[in-house]
């Protein structure tokens, strides 16, 4: 009886405590690439860790390697539907005519720009100078040069960090849920978390034309979704991150955001 | 009824006892780690075998990829080669596995990453008066790797936070079932855990000091130079704080490193312990200055521009204990000039005047000496100083302006 009660309690909590948030921004004139375009996907920056009982993410080498393979395959499958020519770099030295150092510099520049986008678009430090301009960031001349050298139209940068609740963390949540029966209810200690972001750069202009952040989080350990260690989970993540790319609308009605405005489900 | 009472009090005792034990094992003062107990825990070519360490190594390999390609690095082959040789000398069994990167950051710091690569800040090189001092810091960092500190402290953290998470949850659930509130105990246990984590970190630093001093003494470096590094740091911190009218921070329960004072005291004892009577120890000062020579000006320039006159002045005076020269006198003048308190301009003028008496005075010493002479109305001497500046630095950004002053 008690056992069934516990299962019921967990089942009732599950939909409340797992959520996926995503929010994308796009350049005003942006339309998602279609047809005959050439896309360069930089080495996806993927980390999978195990969330310890005490709540510390412990990086796992084997899981990360699995996840990188799964994510690369999922991006290839997802982009295949759009008809473009896609190259995905697994290493920095795989781009003919471009040194690993140049690729690294581009990645680091993008990282700095992405930090800035996150700070000023997502974390509330809005800039008055960028109001009404959609997404107004650029990687500059270096990106244009990369495009000229390689002939690609777009570059896509991806970052994914996945925390998987360890057995101990799940037990902790179960104990917290069991406490509900005696008046100390703490099932939502926090479980799997998946934070991903991606930016698309137009290599003709150097501008960042589209940016998306996906945060998938379950409060109850043991409930997992988009587990990057599995091909299905990786495909789900890639679909959330890249699958709903929307055109930048004409801004000017005082709204900066375009696309999904904090879509929740 | 009473049986239940007993059970609860036993439970609270257990939690309370845990806190007491945690509190006992904390405390800023820790027993000194003896150098002779410090045996390297890794051999040559070490690779991790367990999954937690493998995960950390993979992450750190990516960190190294970024750090090794950073544009903050000073990549002069002579200087980086010298650092590589140095860690190869004092690196114990892993000597050939270490990598060392020199970052252009004007701060006293060096760090070892879990996979065996070290990052040394350029500010450290400015503060070291000889090779033995630098070898001491590098051997300390090597000690972290040789004693497997990162993985040991990771496991310690993981174990303690795991226990705390479960114990807190049990206290909550158990307390609710028993009808008592154990929240206060949980908070105490949290503090206790936190404090043991910090004290564990300090214990590792003490181990690295003991390991380091043993390594440098074995390599023939004067072990007494290692406590001197801390003496210098204490002096610098005190001077910096005095200038800002603050007190130098002393050790607290929340420090990750033992206070410089306790490290100084421990290292002095350890230095005496590792010294073998009759063995010849050297500080290799000349070799150090020979390699560092061309960089010293950049390092001094960085330091002076930190706008920390107390620390900068202390540093210059410390370096001058090995003899004044034109470079040190010039930057002494720069500290006064940039501080700009009443009387500082005269002090700066004196320093510039002293600097140009040395053969190694930098071009800028003549420029500023000339400006001060001009202000004092000594036009002829000023022109001579400017002329010297232009000979030394014909392509200086302000060359046209100075040339006009001379003509």
Contacts between the chains, C-beta under 8 A, distances in Angstrom:
chain1	res1	chain2	res2	distance
A	47	B	59	6.8
A	49	B	55	7.1
A	52	B	158	5.2
A	52	B	161	6.9
A	52	B	162	6.0
A	53	B	161	7.5
A	53	B	162	3.9
A	53	B	165	5.2
A	53	B	166	6.4
A	54	B	157	7.8
A	54	B	158	6.5
A	54	B	160	7.3
A	54	B	161	2.5
A	54	B	162	4.5
A	54	B	163	7.7
A	54	B	164	6.2
A	54	B	165	4.6
A	55	B	161	6.6
A	55	B	165	6.5
A	56	B	157	6.7
A	56	B	158	6.1
A	56	B	161	6.1
A	58	B	52	5.7
A	58	B	55	6.1
A	58	B	154	7.8
A	58	B	158	7.0
A	59	B	55	3.8
A	59	B	56	6.0
A	59	B	58	6.5
A	59	B	59	4.5
A	60	B	51	6.5
A	60	B	54	7.9
A	60	B	55	4.5
A	61	B	51	7.3
A	61	B	54	4.3
A	61	B	55	4.8
A	61	B	57	7.0
A	61	B	58	3.9
A	62	B	51	7.1
A	62	B	54	7.5
A	64	B	55	7.5
A	64	B	58	6.2
A	65	B	58	8.0
A	101	B	69	6.1
A	104	B	65	7.7
A	104	B	66	7.7
A	104	B	69	5.1
A	105	B	69	8.0
A	108	B	66	7.4
A	168	B	162	6.1
A	168	B	166	7.8
A	172	B	165	5.7
A	172	B	166	6.4
A	172	B	169	5.9
A	175	B	166	7.5
A	175	B	169	5.1
A	175	B	170	7.2
A	175	B	173	6.2
A	176	B	169	5.8
A	176	B	173	7.5
A	178	B	173	6.6
A	179	B	169	7.3
A	179	B	172	6.3
A	179	B	173	3.8
A	179	B	176	6.3
A	182	B	173	6.3
A	182	B	176	4.6
A	182	B	177	4.3
A	183	B	176	4.5
A	184	B	172	4.4
A	184	B	173	4.9
A	184	B	175	7.0
A	184	B	176	3.6
A	184	B	177	7.9
A	186	B	169	6.7
A	186	B	172	6.4
A	189	B	165	7.6
A	189	B	169	7.7
